[in-house]
Amino acid sequence: MSNARQVKQRIKTAKNISKITKAMEMVSASKMRKAQERALSARYYTLALSDSLATLAQRIKDESLHPLLRVNTQGKPLAIVIGTDKGLCGSLNQNLLKLVLTWLKENPKGEIVAVGKTIIRMLKFWGLDLKAQFSNLPDAVTTADIVGLSRLVIDGYLNQEIKSVNLFFTDFINTLSQKPKRFPLLPLASKLDELTSLAVTGPKPQYLFEPSASAILDDLLPFYIENMIYQAFLESRASEHSARMVTMKNASENAGELVDSLKLIYNKERQASITNELLDITTASMALTK
């Protein structure tokens, strides 16, 4: 019966694990819905901002109007990696790490800014030095929470300490699909060319810039950079909670299957034990009758 007791204990442990993973699944599902709503609703604003920037770029021929439009020949490439603070979200951080390592092969002198305890540990495990790291940001992140990161990027580029900036984050596709993404943020000159090429062709409305195109760029370009970083955070949060919910759901189902298989083993062990006891009783009875 000792083996049956061990199996019974394993059944109890598997049931407890199933309760924990089920609770975590429900919590992640609640957070996921809120994060998805924020990410999807912010996409429309980001698209409208990009369209406004494209409209402005079509009417600007002189890139010297703003220093953020120049292409730096000095400085180092920078990667901003937005991971998670917590684990238990499947291969989300691992897939992001693979994309960053590929970028490092292309840019061996590149620097990394990491966001999230889990991705920070993974990058350090690979022996990578970090230019800066951020963690414990609130789940419902706001633009105020990323001001430090935005200023680091903008100031570094203006001082020509940074040559280019790439955002690495997990893009939210749907609840069951999240993909690691590399988004080139700076230099903005190439990004403006791309936005302009995507602009709608045909007759366009006439605009009068007040006070001037240069003054608008002074506010719009830094805000565009900040907004793109913020959107990357929203996409990452929605992807994180979706991946964790799916992972916990799979864990709960696996725990349930494990309990069923252990119950079958336990019943077989118990049946074998009862059979042996009956044989012992029968053997003893036959010996006494003799």
N, C-alpha and C positions, 0 to 999 in steps of 0.2 A: 504493500500500500504506500510505501514511501515514494515510489515513482508517481503514483496517482496524486499524492499530496503536492508534489512539485508541479505537476500539470495543473492542478487546481489553483495553485498560487500564480502560475503564469496566466491563467484565465482571468484572475482577479486583476493582475497588473495590466493586461491588455485592455480590460474594460475601463480601468482608471485612465489609461492613456487616451482611449477613445472619447471619454467624457471631456478631457482637456482639449483635444484637437477639435472636437465639435464646438466647444465654447469659443475657441480661437477663430474657428471658421465663421461663427455668427458675428463676432466682433469685427473681423476683417470685412465681412459682407456689408456691415453698416458703414464702416469707414470708406469702403470702396464706392458705394453709391454717391456719397458726398464728394469724394475726390474726382470721380468721373464727371459729375455735374460741373465742377469747377473747371476741370481741364477742357471739356467740350465747349462750355460757354465762353471761355477765354479765347478759344481758337478764332471765333468770329472777330473779336477785337484785334487779335494779332494780325489776321488777314487784312482787316481794314487799315491798320497802321502801316502794314507793308505796302498796300495799295496807295496810300497817301504819300509814302516815301517815294514810290515809283513815279507817281504823278509829278512830284517836285523834282525828281532826278531828271525827268525828260526835259525839263525847262532850264536845267543848269548845265552849262558847258564847262565851266571853270571849277575843277576839283579843289582848287586852293581856297574855295570859300570856307571850308572847314577842315581842320587838321585830321579829323577822324576819317576823311576820305582819301588821305594819302596812303601810299603803299610804302611801308617801312622797309628799308634795306638793312637795318641794324636790329639788334635784339634777338631774342630766342623765341621759337614757337611755344605756345602755351596750350595745354589741354585742361579743360575744366571737366572733371568726372563727377557726375551726380549719381551716387549710389544710395544705399539705405543704412540707417542706424542699426536696424535689427535684422536678424536672419530669418530662417524658416519661410523664405519666399522663392523656393526652387532654385533654378540656375540663373536668376536675374542678374546677380552681381558677377557671376562667372562669365556670362556672355558679354557683359560690359567690359570686363577685364581683358578678354581676348581682343576686343576691338581696340582698346588702348595700347596693348602690346604690339599690335599691327602698326598703329600710328607711330610708336616709338622706333620701330625698325626703319620707318621712313624719315623720322626726325630724331636721330640718336642724341642730339643736344637739347631736345625739348624738355620743358618743365611741366610739372603737373600740380594742379590745385584739386584736392579731393574733398568731396562732401559726403559725409556718412561714415559712421564707425566701421561698418563691415568692409566697405571698399577701401578704407584707409588701412585696415589690418592686412587686407589682401595685397595691396600695393607695396606695403612695407615688407611683407613676407617675400616678395620678389626682389627685395633689395633696392627699391626705387626711392629716391629722395623726393620729398614733396616741398614745393615752394610755399604752400600754405594748406591748411586743412580746416574744415568746418564740420561741426557735429552738433547733435542735440537741437537742431532747428525744430520749431513747432510743426506738428502734423499739418495744420492748416496754415501753410507758409504764406506770408504776405510780402509785398515789395519792400517793406521796411526791414524785413529779416535778411534781405540779400543786398542791402546797400553796401556793406563792406566788400562783398565779392564784386559787385558792379564797379565800385570805385577802384578796386585793385586792377581790374581789367582796363578801364578807361584811362586811368592815370598812367598805368604801365605802357599803354600804347602811345599816348600823347608824348611821353618822355622817351619813346623809342627803346624802351627796355624789352618790349614785347614785339615780335615780328608778325605773328599771326595768332589767332585764337580759334580753337575748335571746341565745341560743346559735345560732350559724350553723355548721353542719357538714354533711358529706355522709353521708347515711343509707345504710347497706348494705342493699340489698334481696336481691340475689344476685350471682353472679360477673359477670353481664352487665348488671346494672342497679344504678346508684347515683344517688340523687337528693339535691340540695341541700335542706337542711331548716332552718327557723327554729323554734326551741323557746323559748317564753317561760318563763324561769326564775324571775324575780322581777317583781312582788311575789308572795309565796307565798299570800296570802289568796285570790286568784282561782284559783290552782292547787289549793288545798285544796277550794274549792267544786266544782271540776271532778272531783277525785278522789272527793269524797263522793257526787256525782251518779252516778258510775260504780260505786260500791260495790254489792255484791249486796244485793238487797232480801230481806225475809223475816226470820225469827227469827235473832237474832245472839247469839253467846255473851257472857256477862257477864265483864267484865275488872275486876280490881282493880289500880289503878296504885300502884306502889311505887317510890320514895318518894312521888311525886306526878306528876300530869300535867304540871305546869310543869317539873319536873326532867327528865322524859323528853324534853320538847320542847327543852330546853336542849342536849341531846346529839343528838337525832334530826334537828332541822331543819338545823343546819349540816352534819351528815353527809349528809343528803339532797341538799343543794346540791352538796357535794363529789362525791358519787356520780354525780349527773346530768352534771357536767362530765367526770368520768372516763369515763362511758359514751359521751359524745359523742366523746371521744378514741379509744375503741376502735372505734366505728363509722367514724370518719374513717380510721383505719389500715387497717381491712379494705377500705374503699372504695378507698383509695389503691393498695394492692397489687393488688387485682382490676383496677382501671382500667389500671394499668401493665402487668400481664400481658397483658391484651387488646390494648393498644396495641402492645406489642412483638411479639405474635403477628401482628397485622395488618401491622406493618412487615416482619417476616420473610417473610410471604407476598407482600407487594408487591415486596420485593427479589428473591424467586425469580421472580416474573413478569417483572421488569425484566431479569434475567439471560437468561431464555428469549427475550425479544424482541430483546435485544442479540446473542444468539448467532445468531438468524435474520438480523439485519442484517450481522453479521460474515461469515456463510457466503455471503450474497449478494455482499458486497464482494469476498471471496476468489474466488468463482466468476467475477465480472466481471473481476478482475485476471488470472486464469488464461486466460480467453477472450481478453483483449487481448494477452497474451503469445503465445498460439497464433496469433493473427492476424498479429502482428509477425513471427513465425517463418515463417509461410506466405508472407507478402508478400516477405520477404527471399529465401526459397527460389525463388519465382517470378522475382524480379529477377535472381538468379544464373543461372538456367537460360536466360534470354534472352541 
